[in-house]
Amino acid sequence: MRIALFVTCFNDAVYPATGRAVVEVLESLGHQVVFPEEQTCCGQMHVNTGYRSDALYLARRFADVFSSYEVIVSPSASCTGTVVESYAHLAEAAGDSILAADVLDLAPRVHELSQLLVDVLKVTDVGATFPHRVAYHPTCHSLRVLHVYEQPLQLLRHVEGLQLVELADAAVCCGFGGTFALKNADTSVAILGDKLAAVHESGAEVLCALDNSCLAHIGGGASRFGYGVRTMHLAEILAHKSRVPEPSGARP
């Protein structure tokens, strides 16, 4: 299968290893990954801070860049959520019937990584090995926008040597929320403190999530407050290979 990578600007600029890990995982399953170089920011931060006209321009650009690809994957639940949910609202508010039609056609083809692997490719075992205690933090956008629940857990449970530990109040926000962490720093840090305490109590060596933005917030707090835990994107854990993966259930 030919899959287009929507890497997101946050990963491209700050966490490129995550994008590389996505490619490694999908190529190990026999798929071809392409990178449309014309892609830019999806407009999430513009939507969230009220710059709707700028977000509308970026939504139209995204549709133009990715319209020819049958399958699109992203290592970000929040950016995927922007495309599959926010773009329709932008088009409706602007009275842009062309964009509305484009989004209606495009949105079902845009998938967060765990959605693509489990729901589309029908793969839960990618042949990964990662002998560590891992806790999974379901980010707000993955839960509340994409409704991703079991897919990441199914993938983690099939990683050889990985011990999946329970995270108390896992569905509670980490306190990042994009510009929320800047504009409401005291509240953000208080929420983060509760999340870090839960991670510490779980005994996890590694905290895993689907958004590097949330992981940056949690990892920064862990470093600042002396919690001995690493943060890793799901794709990076799945890219730790030492076995031949199960063949993809999807048609190549």
Secondary structure per residue as TSV (DSSP state, phi and psi in degrees):
chain	resnum	aa	ss	phi	psi
A	1	M	-	360.0	140.5
A	2	R	E	-94.4	120.8
A	3	I	E	-124.5	130.0
A	4	A	E	-91.1	133.4
A	5	L	E	-94.1	116.7
A	6	F	-	-96.7	95.4
A	7	V	-	-79.5	-23.0
A	8	T	-	75.2	149.2
A	9	C	H	-69.6	-32.2
A	10	F	H	-63.3	-45.0
A	11	N	H	-69.9	-40.7
A	12	D	H	-61.4	-41.1
A	13	A	H	-87.8	-32.8
A	14	V	T	-118.1	-37.6
A	15	Y	-	-126.9	62.4
A	16	P	H	-63.7	-23.7
A	17	A	H	-61.4	-29.2
A	18	T	H	-66.6	-44.8
A	19	G	H	-61.1	-41.5
A	20	R	H	-64.0	-37.5
A	21	A	H	-64.9	-39.0
A	22	V	H	-58.8	-45.5
A	23	V	H	-61.8	-45.3
A	24	E	H	-60.6	-43.5
A	25	V	H	-64.1	-48.6
A	26	L	H	-69.6	-38.4
A	27	E	H	-67.7	-33.3
A	28	S	H	-65.8	-21.6
A	29	L	T	-91.6	3.3
A	30	G	T	93.3	14.0
A	31	H	-	-100.4	156.0
A	32	Q	E	-97.8	126.3
A	33	V	E	-110.1	127.9
A	34	V	E	-116.8	154.3
A	35	F	-	-123.4	103.2
A	36	P	-	-67.2	110.1
A	37	E	T	-71.4	-13.3
A	38	E	T	-79.8	-7.9
A	39	Q	-	-66.6	147.6
A	40	T	-	-133.5	-160.8
A	41	C	-	-60.7	142.8
A	42	C	-	-77.0	-17.4
A	43	G	S	100.4	7.7
A	44	Q	H	-56.1	-47.4
A	45	M	H	-67.9	-27.4
A	46	H	H	-72.1	-41.1
A	47	V	H	-61.2	-46.8
A	48	N	H	-68.5	-23.3
A	49	T	T	-109.7	8.7
A	50	G	T	93.7	5.5
A	51	Y	-	-91.3	68.2
A	52	R	H	-66.6	-34.7
A	53	S	H	-67.2	-38.7
A	54	D	H	-67.4	-40.5
A	55	A	H	-63.4	-37.9
A	56	L	H	-62.4	-42.0
A	57	Y	H	-60.5	-43.6
A	58	L	H	-70.2	-32.8
A	59	A	H	-64.2	-43.5
A	60	R	H	-63.3	-39.5
A	61	R	H	-65.1	-43.7
A	62	F	H	-58.6	-44.5
A	63	A	H	-61.7	-40.0
A	64	D	H	-65.2	-42.7
A	65	V	H	-71.0	-39.6
A	66	F	H	-104.6	0.3
A	67	S	T	-61.9	-26.4
A	68	S	T	-86.8	-3.4
A	69	Y	-	-98.9	133.3
A	70	E	S	-76.9	-29.6
A	71	V	-	-134.9	128.5
A	72	I	E	-126.3	134.7
A	73	V	E	-123.9	146.9
A	74	S	E	-139.5	141.4
A	75	P	S	-88.3	33.8
A	76	S	-	-144.0	116.3
A	77	A	H	-67.7	-35.7
A	78	S	H	-69.7	-42.0
A	79	C	H	-71.4	-37.9
A	80	T	H	-61.1	-41.6
A	81	G	H	-61.6	-35.1
A	82	T	I	-61.4	-43.9
A	83	V	I	-68.5	-47.0
A	84	V	I	-81.5	-18.3
A	85	E	I	-119.1	-52.7
A	86	S	I	-69.2	-33.3
A	87	Y	H	-60.7	-38.8
A	88	A	H	-63.3	-39.5
A	89	H	H	-67.2	-40.3
A	90	L	H	-61.5	-45.2
A	91	A	H	-63.1	-42.4
A	92	E	H	-64.9	-44.8
A	93	A	H	-64.2	-32.7
A	94	A	H	-87.1	-7.9
A	95	G	T	65.4	31.6
A	96	D	-	-95.8	93.7
A	97	S	H	-69.7	-29.3
A	98	I	H	-67.6	-47.4
A	99	L	H	-64.4	-39.5
A	100	A	H	-58.3	-43.2
A	101	A	H	-67.6	-40.5
A	102	D	H	-62.2	-43.5
A	103	V	H	-66.8	-40.2
A	104	L	H	-59.5	-36.9
A	105	D	H	-79.0	-36.6
A	106	L	H	-83.7	-40.5
A	107	A	G	-53.1	-42.5
A	108	P	G	-65.7	-12.6
A	109	R	G	-96.5	-2.8
A	110	V	E	-102.4	123.1
A	111	H	E	-131.4	140.2
A	112	E	E	-70.5	154.0
A	113	L	H	-54.5	-48.5
A	114	S	H	-67.0	-33.2
A	115	Q	H	-61.8	-45.3
A	116	L	I	-62.4	-47.4
A	117	L	I	-64.5	-50.3
A	118	V	I	-83.1	-47.0
A	119	D	I	-84.5	-35.0
A	120	V	I	-97.4	-52.3
A	121	L	S	-85.2	-11.4
A	122	K	-	60.0	42.3
A	123	V	-	-119.5	130.9
A	124	T	S	-118.3	-20.0
A	125	D	-	-115.0	109.4
A	126	V	-	-98.4	7.1
A	127	G	-	82.9	23.5
A	128	A	B	-87.6	153.3
A	129	T	B	-131.6	127.3
A	130	F	-	-153.8	89.1
A	131	P	-	-80.0	70.9
A	132	H	S	-144.8	160.5
A	133	R	E	-83.4	122.3
A	134	V	E	-125.6	134.2
A	135	A	E	-109.9	144.0
A	136	Y	E	-109.0	125.5
A	137	H	-	-103.8	110.6
A	138	P	-	-77.3	114.3
A	139	T	-	-70.0	159.2
A	140	C	H	-58.8	-44.9
A	141	H	H	-67.9	-35.5
A	142	S	H	-64.4	-39.7
A	143	L	H	-78.4	-51.0
A	144	R	H	-93.7	-17.7
A	145	V	T	-107.4	-51.6
A	146	L	S	-88.5	-16.5
A	147	H	-	58.0	43.4
A	148	V	-	-89.4	118.9
A	149	Y	-	-120.6	-70.1
A	150	E	S	-89.7	-20.3
A	151	Q	H	-56.0	-50.3
A	152	P	H	-63.0	-36.7
A	153	L	H	-67.3	-38.6
A	154	Q	H	-60.5	-42.3
A	155	L	H	-66.1	-43.5
A	156	L	H	-66.4	-36.9
A	157	R	H	-65.7	-21.4
A	158	H	T	-97.1	7.0
A	159	V	S	-84.9	122.3
A	160	E	B	-62.3	130.7
A	161	G	T	84.3	-11.3
A	162	L	-	-80.4	130.4
A	163	Q	E	-104.3	111.3
A	164	L	E	-86.0	116.2
A	165	V	E	-104.2	152.2
A	166	E	-	-79.6	137.0
A	167	L	-	-108.2	117.9
A	168	A	T	-63.5	140.0
A	169	D	T	50.4	44.0
A	170	A	T	-58.0	-34.9
A	171	A	T	-78.0	-3.3
A	172	V	S	-77.0	139.6
A	173	C	-	-55.9	148.5
A	174	C	-	-83.1	-11.6
A	175	G	S	100.2	-0.6
A	176	F	-	-73.8	-74.4
A	177	G	T	60.8	31.9
A	178	G	T	64.6	-123.8
A	179	T	T	-69.5	-11.9
A	180	F	H	-55.7	-41.2
A	181	A	H	-64.8	-24.9
A	182	L	H	-87.8	-42.9
A	183	K	H	-80.6	-24.3
A	184	N	T	-130.4	58.0
A	185	A	H	-59.7	-43.3
A	186	D	H	-63.2	-44.5
A	187	T	H	-64.9	-42.5
A	188	S	H	-59.4	-44.8
A	189	V	H	-67.5	-35.9
A	190	A	H	-64.8	-42.9
A	191	I	H	-64.7	-41.9
A	192	L	H	-61.0	-38.7
A	193	G	H	-59.7	-40.6
A	194	D	H	-66.1	-39.6
A	195	K	H	-65.9	-43.1
A	196	L	H	-64.2	-37.4
A	197	A	H	-63.6	-40.4
A	198	A	H	-65.6	-40.4
A	199	V	H	-63.8	-43.8
A	200	H	H	-62.2	-42.7
A	201	E	H	-67.0	-25.9
A	202	S	H	-71.1	-21.3
A	203	G	T	79.3	13.0
A	204	A	-	-69.9	142.4
A	205	E	S	-87.1	-30.5
A	206	V	E	-132.6	135.8
A	207	L	E	-106.2	128.6
A	208	C	E	-113.9	145.5
A	209	A	E	-155.1	177.7
A	210	L	S	-101.6	-1.3
A	211	D	-	-131.6	121.4
A	212	N	H	-68.7	-21.9
A	213	S	H	-64.8	-46.3
A	214	C	H	-67.0	-39.6
A	215	L	H	-64.2	-35.3
A	216	A	H	-63.9	-41.4
A	217	H	H	-64.8	-48.7
A	218	I	H	-67.8	-43.6
A	219	G	H	-64.3	-38.4
A	220	G	H	-63.2	-42.5
A	221	G	H	-66.5	-39.6
A	222	A	H	-61.4	-41.2
A	223	S	H	-68.4	-43.5
A	224	R	H	-67.5	-38.3
A	225	F	H	-98.5	4.8
A	226	G	T	79.8	25.7
A	227	Y	-	-84.1	129.5
A	228	G	-	-86.6	70.3
A	229	V	-	-138.4	139.6
A	230	R	E	-93.3	154.4
A	231	T	E	-115.0	135.7
A	232	M	E	-142.7	139.9
A	233	H	E	-70.9	149.8
A	234	L	H	-51.8	-41.8
A	235	A	H	-59.6	-36.7
A	236	E	H	-68.4	-37.4
A	237	I	H	-67.4	-43.9
A	238	L	H	-67.3	-21.0
A	239	A	T	-82.7	-6.2
A	240	H	-	-77.4	97.1
A	241	K	B	-108.8	137.6
A	242	S	-	-146.2	4.2
A	243	R	S	-129.0	161.6
A	244	V	-	-79.4	122.5
A	245	P	-	-70.2	160.4
A	246	E	-	-63.1	142.3
A	247	P	-	-63.8	143.5
A	248	S	-	-64.1	140.5
A	249	G	S	-79.3	-9.8
A	250	A	S	-86.5	155.0
A	251	R	-	-70.5	128.6
A	252	P	-	-70.5	360.0
